[in-house]
Amino acid sequence: MRYLNIQTTKKISKIGLGTWQFGSREWGYGQDYASSEARAIVRRALELGVTLFDTAEIYGFGRSERILGQALGEDLDSIFLATKILPVWPIAPVVQQRGVASADRLGARKLDLYQVHAPNPAVRDGTIMRGMRALQRTGLVDEVGVSNYSLKRWRAAEGALGTRVLSNQVQYSLVHRAPESDLVPYAQENGRLVIAYSPLAQGLLSGRYHQDNRPTNRVRANSTLFLPENLERAAGVIATLQEVADARAATPAQIALAWSIRNPAVVAIPGASSVEQLESNVAAADIELSDAEVSALSLASDRFQPVKGPAAVRQVASQRLRRR
């Protein structure tokens, strides 16, 4: 495992574990996964040197936090624990109350990173950050982060907090590269970090899915990325991933993860449906791609032009009706 070269109380692994799937029915993993496999995944992650574990109060309406906390047990104090608040009513007392509630569900004495899950479109971050400052003063929260923020709003949140907002958790992968234009450079230049969620584009970059093997769970089935036309258009990216993977005796998913964390200011938090998938994800941290490999992958990514917008949404809705 490799770790970030950044000044934090605890070290942060370049590959973390995202736990949206823990206790969330929309992934369709079932009760056995929540009650046994999730714990096995967490325990194996610890053995392999993973320190970054990410969850949120909204994942499974608190179940993800409970499952993760129980699985970590006495190791809670040794890892970098991250969770999020959904800012529906973002006034300072509510932020404090919700932070305490998340810590209680996790069984944690401290939240190493407490993140605003998404920008509230109607309320600026001044009130949220007053609550965050109070949680930092009491010692319950160490670092503050945001998620799905533009650079302008990230910097404004930092101004409102009065100290660094350590991280911005955003969608970043070979098929979603918008953060490269501003967020990643800002993080690299200012001692901040970008936490990449969906670094495998919800499994698209694993190469598993194609016209004859479409996803069935609700999360993927409701994504425009998995429309038949987009699966066909993604073939070039998948082929390049496979070519690099073959040359390195790796998998396309491992190469996609290695690409996503190549910048020193970026970490990735893929989920895992099994211990085997977790082990494969973690192994990607040791792959350092050559400049030529990065260029080939980035060029293939540039050529991928997915169907999106209202037309794509209508196609997904039409498929959903047909499945009924």
N, C-alpha and C positions, 0 to 999 in steps of 0.2 A: 504494500500500500504506500502511496505517496500522500504527502500532507501539504496544506497551504503554507506558504512562507508569509505569514501575516501575524501581527501582534494581537493575539487573543489569549484569554485566560487558559483555554484548553485548545489543543490542536484540532484542526478540522481536516478530515480525510477528503481527498479529491473525488472519491466516489462515496456517496452517502446512501442512505436508504429512505425512500419515500414510502409513506404508509397510508396513502389514500385508500388502498384496497382493504386495509384492516377494518373489518366491521361494516364496510359499505356495501349495501345490497346491489348497487348498480353494476358492480364488477362481476357478480354472479358466481363468486368463489365458494359460497356456502358456509354453513356453520362449522364444518370440520376444519376448514382453512382458518377461521377466526379463532377456534379453540385450541388448535394444535400446530398447524403448519406455520402460522404467523410467529408463534413463539420460537419454533425451530429456526426460522429464517433470522430472527433477531439474534438468537444465541450464536448462530454460525457467523453472522456479520461481526459480532464482537470478537470471535476467535480470529477472524481474518484482518482485524485492525481497523474496521469501520468505526469512526467516531461520530459522524454526523447522522443524526436520526431526525427526520422531519415529519410532523403531523399537523393537525389543525382541529379546532373545536368543532368545525362543521363536518369533518369526515366521520360518517356514521353517527352524526349527532352526539359526539363525545366518545363513542365506542373505540375509535382508533386510539385516542389518547389512553384510555383504560387498558386496552390490549397491549400497547407499546410499553406503558409503565410497568405492568405486571411482568412482561417478558424481560425487561431490563433489570428489574429487581434491585439488588444491591449495587449493580453497575451504573445506576443512574448518575451518581456523582462523578463518574470517570469519563463520561461521554459528552459530546456537544449536543445538547437537547434543544430542538427548535419546534415551536408551535406557532399558531396564528390565531388572531382574533378577526372575525367578520364584522366590519365596522357599520353595522346597521344603525346603531344609536351611539355614535362615537363621542360621547361626553366623558370627561375625565373620570368621574366616579364609576361609570359603567366599565370603562377600560380596566380600572383597578379591580373591580369585582370579577370581571371575566378572566383576568390574569390569574387571580387567586383560584378560581374554579378550575381552570386548565391545570394548574399545578397540583391541585387536589386530585383530579382524575388521573394524572400521571404518577402521583405519589412522590413528587419532586419537591425538594427544598428550594430549588432555583431553576429558572428557565434561562438557559444560556443565550437563547435568541428568541425574542418575542416579536412576531411580525404582523403588520397590518395586511390582511389577506388580499385586499383590493382597494383602490382609491374610492372613497365615497364621492360620487359626482356632485352632491349637493352641499357637502361640508368640507371646508378646508381642514388641514391636519393639525391646526393649533390646539384644538380641544383634545384630540387623540394623544398628541405628544405631551400634553400636561399630565395625562394619566400615565403615560409611559415613564416620564421623569419621576413621578411619584413612586412607581414600581421599582425603578432603579435605586431611588433613595432608600427604600425599605430593604433592598438587597434581594428581592424576589426575582428581578430581571437583571441580567448582566448586559447584553447587547440588544439593541433595537434594530429591526429590519422592516422592509416593506416588500410588497409583492405586486406584480403587474403594474408597476409605476413607470411613467415616462421619466426621462432624465430630469426634465424641468420640475416635475412634482417630487421626485426623489430628493433633489437639492432643496426644494422648499420645505420638505418634511425635516430635513437635517437642520435647516435654519430654525424651524419651530422647536425642535428638540433641544437645540443649543449645544449639541455634541454630535459625534458621527452616527449616522444611520448605516450600520455596517454593511447591509446586504440588500439586494433587490432580487427577489425570486421571480423569474420570468420563463416563459416558454422559449427554449432554445435548442435547436437541432439542425441537422443538415437540410431539413425542409422548412425550417422557421429561423431565419438568420437575422431578423431585424435588430436584435440587440448588438450585433457587431458594429452598427453604424455609430452608436453613441454610448450605450450603457457599459459595454465591455471596456472600451478605451478609458472611460471615466473611472471605472473600478480599478483598472490597472495603474492609472496615473495617480490615484488618490488613496491607495491602501484600503480599498473597499472590495467587495466580491459580488459576483453574479452567481446565483444559484439556479442552475438549469433544471427546470422540470420538464417532463415529457422529452428527455433527450433522445429517446428512440421513437418519437412521434407516435406514442401509444402502441408501439409494436410494429408500425409500418416498416421501420428500418431494419427489423430483424430478418426480413425476407420471407417470413412465414405466410404472408397473405398475398393472394393474387386472385385472378378471375374465378378460379375453381376452388378457392379456399377463402371465402369471405368471413369476416368476424361475426360472431353471434351475440356477444354480450352487449348490453345497452350503451356503454360508453363509446365503444368503437363503432357500433352500428349507427350511432347518431352523429358520427363525425364525417364531415364532407371528405376528409382525406381518404376514406375507405370506399368512396363511390367507385363503381367499376371503371369509369374513365380515368379517375385519378390513380387507381392501382395500375392501370396500363401505362399512364404517363410516368409513374415512378420507376418503371422497369430499368431505366438508364442509371438511376442512382443506386438501385439494388445491385445491378450488374457490376458497377464499379466497386461497391462495398465488397461484393463477393470476390472480385479479382484481388483486391488488397488483402482480404482475409485469407484467401488461398495461399498467397505468397508468405503469409506470416503464421500459417497453421492456427488461425483464429476463426471467429465467427463474424458475420456481418454486423451483428449487434455490438460485439466488442470493438470493432473498428469504428462504428458510429459513436460509441461512448468515448473512445480515445480521441476522436476528432473534436467532440464537444468540450473536452477538458484540456485541450492543448494550450490554451491561454493560461498563464499563471494566476489569473484573477477569477477563474471559473471553476466551480465544482458542479457535479451532477448528482441528482437524487432519483435514479430509476427505481421503480417499484420492482417487486419480485413475487411471482406466483408460486415459487418453490425454492427449496434450498439450492437445487442445482442451478436455477436461474440466478440466484443471488451470487453463487460462486463464480459463475461466468461473468456477471457484471463487475464484480470486484477485481477479477483478473485483468480487466481492461485498464485499470489504473497503472499497470506496469508496461503498457504499450505506448511507446513514444514514436509517433509517426514521422517519417521523413518529410522534408519540404515538398518533394515530388509527389508523395502520397497525399498530402494535404491539398496540394494544387489540383490533383486529379479528382479528388472527392468534391472539392469546392466547385470545380468546373461542371461536374455532373449535377451538382445541386443547382447551379445557375440555370441549367437547361430544363430543370423541372418546373413546369408552369401548370399548377393544379387548377382545376375548375373550382371557382369559389364565388362568393357573393350570393345574391338572391336565387339565382338559378340552381346553384348547388344545394342550397337549403331546401328548395322545393323538391329536388330529387330525393333528398333524405326523407322528407315528410311523406312523399309518395311511397317510398319503400316501406316506411313504418306502417302505413295504412294497409299495404299488401300483406305484410306479415300478420296483421290482425285477421 
